[in-house]
Amino acid sequence: MQRTDLSLKWLEVFQLAASLGSAQAVARETGLSISTVSHHLHRLEDQLGVSLLDHKKRPMVLTPAGSIFLKYIEEALGLIRKAQAEASSGNLHEARQLRLGLIEDFDSEIGPELAVYLASHMPKCSFTHHTRASHDILELLRKRRIDIGLANRPGETVHDLQETPFLRDPFVLALPVNTPFEPEDFLAGQTNLPFLRYSTAEIISGQIETQLRRLKIALPQRFEIESNQTLMAMVASGNGWAVTTPLCYMRAKRFHRQVKLHPFPEKSFARHLSMFATPECAKTSQQIVHKTLQNLVLKRALKPALEMMPWLHGMFELDPCD
């Protein structure tokens, strides 16, 4: 058997350096000192007998030999990480690490209940839980800072992550409960209430704006709101109306008596939430999180929403897995 004297740590540090472009950035990412990062890189180059990085340039760039080497070790490191993940997650009780990210739509009940369940069923696991906007969750996954994330599927196909469909969440109108206007009047701009937009940084905002453009609906730009709870509070107080989803509405329970949902008057459309995972994330971990989340969403969001608004049947539903 051919023996290699290359350290796994050297390879991991080189992969990060190729991505981040400096020893300082790698040090921040790994918690190592800058001198240790430099030491690992130089040891790797000495062992191979070639220069992999141009250390004089800022940011550092790969040499031709470094580009070839990186192509092969990225695949190898991915396989090693996947093997480690599969070996450690075969038994839920024995799982060692899970880093999870959930969209803010789940921060009131579903997220906390999921964390409690996983903590109690994974006693040996180092568990990290993040609550972020969808675009931030996808970025955390790509930077390998989390293993699994539940997020709004963006318009473009996500090729670099594993994806499991999760929930179809239709777009609806959220109006003050006692408004004298019809839903169609709001889209036509025939009311005295302003349109409340989600922050343009969020994927949900882009989905709504794209559909409005398709329908040739132009609404004045006055309010842009990042917080779902703030948006619902403004609708509840009679200070505006919004295009939102049942899931967003269900997390704003305190405003249910003052806000009423209506079907979108024009061509219907929906956002789709998916569970995303890094390529090396173990299937067992994904299945555990997916099944637990499904049960919690059924209990806390789907069933209560369908009881309150039967017209959502066939629109607001769990997505079948591929």
C-alpha positions as CSV (number, residue, x, y, z in Angstrom):
1,M,0.0,0.0,0.0
2,Q,1.3,3.4,-1.0
3,R,1.9,5.6,2.1
4,T,1.3,9.3,2.3
5,D,2.8,11.7,4.8
6,L,0.4,14.5,4.1
7,S,-1.5,15.8,7.2
8,L,-5.3,16.1,7.0
9,K,-5.0,19.4,8.8
10,W,-2.6,20.7,6.2
11,L,-5.0,19.8,3.5
12,E,-8.0,21.5,5.3
13,V,-6.0,24.7,5.9
14,F,-4.8,24.8,2.2
15,Q,-8.5,24.4,1.1
16,L,-9.5,27.3,3.3
17,A,-6.6,29.4,2.2
18,A,-7.5,28.8,-1.5
19,S,-11.0,30.0,-0.8
20,L,-10.4,32.9,1.6
21,G,-7.1,34.3,0.2
22,S,-5.1,35.0,3.3
23,A,-3.6,33.4,6.4
24,Q,-5.4,35.9,8.5
25,A,-8.8,34.9,7.2
26,V,-8.0,31.2,7.7
27,A,-7.0,32.0,11.3
28,R,-10.2,33.8,12.0
29,E,-12.2,30.9,10.5
30,T,-10.4,28.1,12.3
31,G,-9.3,29.7,15.6
32,L,-5.7,28.9,14.8
33,S,-2.9,31.5,15.1
34,I,-1.6,33.1,11.8
35,S,1.8,31.5,12.4
36,T,0.2,28.1,12.7
37,V,-1.7,28.5,9.5
38,S,1.4,29.6,7.7
39,H,3.4,26.7,9.2
40,H,0.7,24.2,7.9
41,L,0.8,25.7,4.4
42,H,4.6,25.7,4.2
43,R,4.8,22.1,5.5
44,L,2.4,20.9,2.9
45,E,4.4,22.7,0.1
46,D,7.7,21.3,1.5
47,Q,6.3,17.8,1.5
48,L,5.0,18.0,-2.1
49,G,8.1,19.9,-3.3
50,V,6.0,22.5,-5.2
51,S,4.5,25.9,-4.5
52,L,0.8,25.8,-4.2
53,L,0.1,29.4,-3.4
54,D,1.7,32.7,-4.3
55,H,2.2,34.0,-0.8
56,K,3.4,37.4,-1.9
57,K,0.2,38.4,-3.5
58,R,-2.8,39.8,-1.6
59,P,-5.1,38.0,-1.7
60,M,-3.0,34.9,-2.1
61,V,-3.6,33.1,-5.4
62,L,-3.2,29.5,-6.5
63,T,-0.2,28.6,-8.6
64,P,-1.0,26.3,-11.6
65,A,0.2,23.3,-9.5
66,G,-2.0,24.5,-6.6
67,S,-5.1,24.7,-8.9
68,I,-4.6,21.1,-10.0
69,F,-3.9,19.9,-6.4
70,L,-7.0,21.7,-5.1
71,K,-9.3,20.0,-7.6
72,Y,-8.4,16.6,-6.3
73,I,-8.2,17.2,-2.6
74,E,-11.6,18.9,-2.5
75,E,-13.2,15.7,-3.7
76,A,-11.1,13.7,-1.2
77,L,-11.9,15.9,1.7
78,G,-15.6,15.8,0.9
79,L,-15.6,12.0,0.9
80,I,-13.7,12.0,4.3
81,R,-16.2,14.4,5.9
82,K,-19.1,12.4,4.5
83,A,-17.7,9.2,5.9
84,Q,-17.1,10.8,9.3
85,A,-20.7,12.2,9.3
86,E,-22.3,8.9,8.3
87,A,-20.3,6.9,10.9
88,S,-21.2,9.3,13.7
89,S,-24.9,9.6,12.9
90,G,-25.9,6.0,12.3
91,N,-27.2,5.9,15.9
92,L,-29.1,9.0,17.0
93,H,-28.1,8.4,20.6
94,E,-24.4,8.4,19.5
95,A,-24.4,11.4,17.2
96,R,-21.6,13.8,17.9
97,Q,-22.4,17.0,16.1
98,L,-25.3,18.8,14.5
99,R,-25.2,22.4,13.3
100,L,-28.7,23.6,12.3
101,G,-30.1,26.8,10.8
102,L,-33.8,27.6,10.6
103,I,-35.6,30.5,9.0
104,E,-37.1,33.1,11.3
105,D,-40.7,31.8,10.5
106,F,-40.0,29.0,13.0
107,D,-38.5,31.0,15.8
108,S,-41.6,31.2,18.0
109,E,-42.6,27.6,18.6
110,I,-41.3,25.1,16.0
111,G,-37.6,26.0,16.4
112,P,-37.5,25.8,20.2
113,E,-39.5,22.5,20.2
114,L,-37.1,21.0,17.6
115,A,-34.1,22.1,19.7
116,V,-35.6,20.5,22.8
117,Y,-36.3,17.3,21.0
118,L,-32.9,17.0,19.4
119,A,-31.1,17.9,22.7
120,S,-33.0,15.2,24.6
121,H,-32.5,12.5,21.9
122,M,-28.9,13.3,21.1
123,P,-27.2,13.4,24.6
124,K,-23.7,13.1,23.2
125,C,-24.1,15.7,20.5
126,S,-22.5,19.1,20.2
127,F,-25.5,21.1,19.0
128,T,-25.6,24.5,17.4
129,H,-28.8,26.2,16.5
130,H,-29.0,29.4,14.3
131,T,-32.1,31.5,13.3
132,R,-31.5,33.5,10.2
133,A,-33.1,34.8,7.0
134,S,-33.1,32.3,4.1
135,H,-30.3,33.9,2.1
136,D,-28.1,33.9,5.3
137,I,-28.8,30.2,5.9
138,L,-27.8,29.3,2.4
139,E,-24.6,31.3,2.9
140,L,-23.8,29.5,6.2
141,L,-24.3,26.2,4.5
142,R,-21.9,27.1,1.6
143,K,-19.3,28.2,4.1
144,R,-19.8,24.9,6.0
145,R,-20.7,26.7,9.2
146,I,-23.9,24.7,9.5
147,D,-24.8,21.2,8.3
148,I,-28.5,21.5,7.7
149,G,-30.8,24.5,7.0
150,L,-34.5,25.0,6.4
151,A,-34.9,27.9,4.0
152,N,-37.1,29.5,1.3
153,R,-36.0,28.0,-2.0
154,P,-34.5,30.7,-4.2
155,G,-35.4,31.3,-7.8
156,E,-32.2,29.7,-9.1
157,T,-31.4,26.0,-8.7
158,V,-29.1,25.2,-5.8
159,H,-26.6,22.8,-7.3
160,D,-24.0,22.8,-4.5
161,L,-26.2,21.6,-1.7
162,Q,-28.4,18.6,-1.1
163,E,-32.1,19.6,-1.2
164,T,-35.2,17.9,0.2
165,P,-38.6,19.6,-0.6
166,F,-40.5,20.5,2.6
167,L,-43.5,22.9,2.5
168,R,-45.6,24.7,-0.1
169,D,-46.6,28.0,1.5
170,P,-49.0,30.0,-0.8
171,F,-49.0,33.8,-1.1
172,V,-52.1,35.5,0.3
173,L,-53.3,38.9,1.2
174,A,-53.2,40.1,4.8
175,L,-55.8,42.8,5.4
176,P,-57.1,44.6,8.5
177,V,-60.1,42.5,9.7
178,N,-62.7,45.3,9.4
179,T,-61.6,46.8,6.1
180,P,-64.5,47.9,3.9
181,F,-62.5,47.2,0.7
182,E,-62.4,44.0,-1.4
183,P,-59.1,42.2,-1.8
184,E,-59.1,43.2,-5.5
185,D,-59.2,46.8,-4.6
186,F,-55.8,46.6,-2.8
187,L,-54.0,45.2,-5.8
188,A,-55.6,47.9,-8.0
189,G,-54.4,50.6,-5.6
190,Q,-57.9,51.8,-4.9
191,T,-57.7,52.0,-1.1
192,N,-56.2,54.6,1.3
193,L,-53.9,52.0,2.9
194,P,-50.2,51.6,1.9
195,F,-48.7,48.4,0.7
196,L,-46.2,46.9,3.3
197,R,-43.2,45.3,1.6
198,Y,-40.8,42.8,3.1
199,S,-37.2,43.8,3.1
200,T,-35.7,43.6,-0.4
201,A,-32.7,41.6,1.1
202,E,-35.1,38.7,1.7
203,I,-35.9,36.0,-0.8
204,I,-39.6,36.3,0.0
205,S,-39.6,39.9,-1.1
206,G,-38.1,39.1,-4.5
207,Q,-40.7,36.4,-5.1
208,I,-43.6,38.8,-4.4
209,E,-42.1,41.6,-6.5
210,T,-41.5,39.2,-9.4
211,Q,-45.1,38.1,-9.4
212,L,-46.4,41.7,-9.2
213,R,-44.3,42.6,-12.2
214,R,-45.7,39.7,-14.1
215,L,-49.2,40.9,-13.4
216,K,-48.2,44.5,-14.3
217,I,-49.2,45.6,-10.8
218,A,-47.2,48.7,-9.7
219,L,-47.6,49.8,-6.0
220,P,-46.0,52.8,-4.4
221,Q,-42.8,52.2,-2.5
222,R,-43.4,53.6,1.0
223,F,-42.8,50.9,3.7
224,E,-40.1,48.2,3.6
225,I,-40.1,46.0,6.7
226,E,-37.6,43.3,7.8
227,S,-39.6,42.0,10.8
228,N,-42.6,39.8,10.1
229,Q,-44.1,40.7,13.5
230,T,-43.8,44.4,12.8
231,L,-45.4,44.0,9.4
232,M,-48.4,42.1,11.0
233,A,-48.7,44.7,13.7
234,M,-49.1,47.4,11.2
235,V,-51.7,45.5,9.3
236,A,-53.5,44.7,12.6
237,S,-53.5,48.4,13.5
238,G,-55.1,49.4,10.2
239,N,-51.9,51.1,8.9
240,G,-51.4,49.0,5.8
241,W,-51.8,45.7,4.0
242,A,-49.4,43.0,2.8
243,V,-48.8,40.0,0.6
244,T,-47.6,37.3,2.9
245,T,-48.1,33.6,3.5
246,P,-50.0,31.4,6.0
247,L,-46.8,30.3,7.7
248,C,-45.8,34.0,8.3
249,Y,-49.4,34.6,9.6
250,M,-49.4,31.6,12.0
251,R,-46.3,32.8,13.9
252,A,-48.0,36.2,14.6
253,K,-50.7,34.7,16.8
254,R,-51.2,37.9,18.9
255,F,-52.6,39.7,15.8
256,H,-55.0,37.0,14.5
257,R,-58.1,38.8,15.7
258,Q,-57.1,42.0,13.9
259,V,-55.7,40.5,10.6
260,K,-57.6,38.4,8.1
261,L,-56.1,36.4,5.3
262,H,-57.6,36.3,1.8
263,P,-56.7,34.2,-1.3
264,F,-54.5,36.1,-3.7
265,P,-57.0,37.7,-6.2
266,E,-54.9,37.1,-9.3
267,K,-53.0,34.1,-10.5
268,S,-52.0,32.1,-7.4
269,F,-48.3,31.5,-6.5
270,A,-46.4,30.1,-3.6
271,R,-43.0,29.9,-2.0
272,H,-41.5,26.5,-1.4
273,L,-39.4,25.8,1.7
274,S,-36.8,23.1,1.4
275,M,-34.3,21.4,3.8
276,F,-30.8,22.0,2.5
277,A,-27.7,20.2,3.6
278,T,-24.0,20.2,2.8
279,P,-22.8,17.5,0.4
280,E,-21.1,15.7,3.2
281,C,-24.0,15.8,5.6
282,A,-25.2,12.3,6.7
283,K,-28.5,11.2,5.3
284,T,-29.5,9.9,8.7
285,S,-29.2,13.3,10.3
286,Q,-31.2,14.9,7.5
287,Q,-34.0,12.3,7.8
288,I,-34.2,12.8,11.6
289,V,-34.5,16.6,11.3
290,H,-36.9,16.4,8.3
291,K,-39.3,14.0,10.0
292,T,-39.2,15.9,13.3
293,L,-39.8,19.2,11.6
294,Q,-42.7,17.8,9.6
295,N,-44.4,16.6,12.7
296,L,-44.0,20.0,14.4
297,V,-45.2,22.0,11.4
298,L,-48.2,19.8,11.1
299,K,-49.0,20.3,14.8
300,R,-48.2,24.0,15.1
301,A,-48.9,25.5,11.7
302,L,-50.7,23.4,9.1
303,K,-53.5,21.8,11.1
304,P,-54.4,25.0,13.0
305,A,-54.3,27.1,9.8
306,L,-56.5,24.7,7.9
307,E,-59.1,24.6,10.7
308,M,-59.2,28.4,10.7
309,M,-59.2,28.8,6.9
310,P,-60.5,25.7,5.1
311,W,-59.9,27.4,1.8
312,L,-56.2,26.8,2.2
313,H,-56.7,23.0,1.6
314,G,-54.6,21.9,-1.3
315,M,-52.6,25.1,-1.2
316,F,-50.8,25.1,2.2
317,E,-49.3,21.6,2.5
318,L,-46.2,19.6,3.1
319,D,-44.2,18.9,-0.1
320,P,-43.6,15.3,-1.0
321,C,-40.0,14.3,-0.9
322,D,-38.3,13.6,-4.3
